[in-house]
């Protein structure tokens, strides 16, 4: 996972800054959009708020939440609910359109993946039950290769001490 203060000065796309239906375009919303597009990994609204505050931006926490929710609603950013149930946000990666995430529950490393079989299954199961206009979210949690190696090494050392 990138360091918590990592910033790249990547300009936010105009679509993330433009006024969202029912919202005015403000300097504060533009600051939230710029902040989220400068971050490589998933962050909570509180963490984004803290980043903005530490950089001197005068943005309220409520504005951060509303701005993130508005950007998520138009698919400008990804939303992931972590193991503790907290929503975390990140700019959409290389994949445009609908995708899923593989997330390391230890370090937070995230990979965007497409799942054609999942898409077919959700369509089929929904159709069988008479559902239409379906949506879904799929985030798969596990250990990335690096964290799995560390965990296996730690288990091996623990087993050697016990034996």
Secondary structure, DSSP 8 states (H G I E B T S, - for coil): ---TT--------HHHHS--TT----HHHHHHHHHHHT--S-EEHHHHHHHHHHTT----HHHHHHHHHHHHHTTSEEEEE-TTS-EEEEE--S--SS-EEEEETTT--EEEE--HHHHHHHHHHHHHTT--S-----EEEE--HHHHHHHHHHHHHHHHHH-
